Amino acid sequence: MAVTSTYTVKGMTCSHCVHAVTEEISALPGVAEVQVDLPSGGVTVTSETPLTDEAVRAAVDEAGYELADA
């Protein structure tokens, strides 16, 4: 059963930003889909199992952006 989680990423300003964040989060184990809404910074992740906030934060950091605190 798929799990959907929503995050907010700060600092994205262009399609390159979206690509970088999507690529890093997609590399996490179990991630099936990543949807990014550039204007709001919203990121919706669908995965096979729940992801830890730490794993998502590390992926976003690796892309060069910051995960907003919930």
C-alpha positions as CSV (number, residue, x, y, z in Angstrom):
1,M,0.0,0.0,0.0
2,A,1.4,3.4,-1.0
3,V,2.1,6.1,1.5
4,T,1.9,9.8,0.5
5,S,3.7,12.5,2.4
6,T,3.9,16.2,1.8
7,Y,6.8,18.5,2.6
8,T,7.8,22.1,1.9
9,V,11.2,22.9,0.4
10,K,12.7,26.4,0.7
11,G,14.9,28.0,-1.9
12,M,13.6,26.5,-5.1
13,T,13.3,29.2,-7.9
14,C,13.4,27.4,-11.2
15,S,12.9,24.1,-13.1
16,H,16.5,23.1,-12.4
17,C,15.7,23.3,-8.7
18,V,12.7,21.1,-9.2
19,H,14.8,18.6,-11.1
20,A,17.5,18.5,-8.5
21,V,15.1,18.0,-5.6
22,T,13.1,15.4,-7.6
23,E,16.2,13.4,-8.5
24,E,17.5,13.3,-4.9
25,I,14.2,12.3,-3.3
26,S,13.5,9.8,-6.0
27,A,16.8,8.0,-5.1
28,L,15.5,7.2,-1.7
29,P,14.6,3.5,-1.2
30,G,10.9,2.8,-1.9
31,V,10.0,6.1,-3.5
32,A,7.6,5.6,-6.4
33,E,6.7,9.2,-7.3
34,V,7.8,12.8,-6.5
35,Q,5.6,15.8,-7.5
36,V,7.0,19.3,-6.9
37,D,4.9,22.5,-7.0
38,L,7.5,25.2,-7.6
39,P,5.4,28.3,-6.6
40,S,4.5,26.9,-3.2
41,G,7.6,24.8,-2.6
42,G,5.3,21.9,-1.9
43,V,6.7,18.4,-2.5
44,T,4.4,15.3,-2.5
45,V,6.2,12.0,-2.2
46,T,4.5,8.6,-2.8
47,S,6.5,5.7,-1.4
48,E,6.0,2.0,-0.7
49,T,6.8,2.5,3.0
50,P,6.8,5.6,5.2
51,L,9.9,7.7,4.8
52,T,11.7,9.3,7.8
53,D,11.9,13.1,7.9
54,E,15.6,12.7,8.4
55,A,16.0,10.8,5.1
56,V,13.9,13.4,3.1
57,R,15.8,16.2,4.8
58,A,19.2,14.6,3.8
59,A,18.0,14.2,0.2
60,V,16.8,17.8,0.0
61,D,20.1,19.0,1.6
62,E,22.1,17.0,-0.9
63,A,20.1,18.8,-3.7
64,G,21.2,22.2,-2.1
65,Y,17.9,23.2,-0.6
66,E,16.3,23.3,2.8
67,L,13.3,21.3,4.1
68,A,11.0,23.6,6.0
69,D,10.0,22.6,9.5
70,A,6.5,21.2,9.7
